[in-house]
Amino acid sequence: MPPPIIKKLNRVRGHVEDGRPTLFFSVNPNSRRGKWVFFRPDQVPEFDGEVGWFECEKLGGRGGWRVVRQVEKPSWER
């Protein structure tokens, strides 16, 4: 399995058809052709603010990603 990668998760709020509020988290791709990845609230540890940095690992095959733990904002990020 590949080593964990640091990703910035964005808190996203929306509404479903019946008007109920929803909450989920997204990782936007690093390129235009990249694929957005979404996580349900039960897949992400609680954090303050609208953005958080997390260690994620890619699951084998088409398994997607798994959030491992929250980390400090990387020094390379503005």
C-alpha positions in Angstrom: 0.0 0.0 0.0 1.3 3.5 -0.8 2.4 5.8 2.0 -0.1 8.3 3.4 -0.5 11.7 1.7 -1.4 15.0 3.2 -4.7 16.4 1.8 -6.7 19.6 2.5 -10.3 18.8 3.2 -13.0 21.4 2.7 -16.2 21.4 4.7 -19.2 21.6 2.3 -22.8 22.3 3.2 -25.7 21.8 0.9 -29.4 20.7 0.9 -31.1 17.6 -0.4 -34.3 17.7 -2.4 -36.6 17.9 0.6 -34.6 20.9 1.9 -32.8 19.1 4.7 -29.3 20.4 5.3 -26.4 18.1 4.5 -22.7 18.1 5.4 -19.8 16.4 3.7 -16.2 17.0 3.1 -14.3 17.2 -0.2 -10.7 17.0 -1.5 -10.3 19.0 -4.6 -7.9 17.7 -7.2 -4.5 19.1 -8.0 -5.3 19.4 -11.7 -8.3 20.2 -13.9 -8.6 16.6 -14.9 -8.4 15.3 -11.4 -11.3 13.8 -9.7 -13.1 15.3 -6.7 -13.2 13.0 -3.7 -16.0 13.3 -1.1 -16.3 12.0 2.5 -19.3 11.6 4.7 -19.0 13.2 8.2 -18.6 9.8 9.8 -15.4 9.3 7.7 -13.6 12.5 8.9 -12.5 13.3 12.5 -14.1 16.4 13.9 -12.2 19.7 13.4 -12.7 23.4 13.8 -13.1 25.7 10.8 -14.0 25.2 7.2 -10.7 23.6 6.1 -8.5 21.0 7.7 -5.3 19.1 6.8 -5.4 15.3 7.0 -3.2 12.4 6.4 -5.0 10.2 3.9 -4.2 6.9 2.4 -5.2 5.5 -1.0 -7.0 2.2 -0.7 -6.0 -0.5 -3.2 -7.8 -0.9 -6.5 -10.9 1.3 -6.9 -11.3 1.5 -3.1 -10.8 5.3 -3.0 -9.3 7.1 0.0 -9.4 6.8 3.8 -8.9 9.7 6.2 -6.3 8.6 8.8 -5.8 11.6 11.1 -5.7 15.4 11.3 -2.2 17.0 10.9 -0.8 20.5 11.1 -1.0 22.7 8.0 2.1 21.8 5.9 4.8 24.4 5.6 4.6 24.3 1.8 1.0 25.5 1.9 0.4 29.3 1.9 
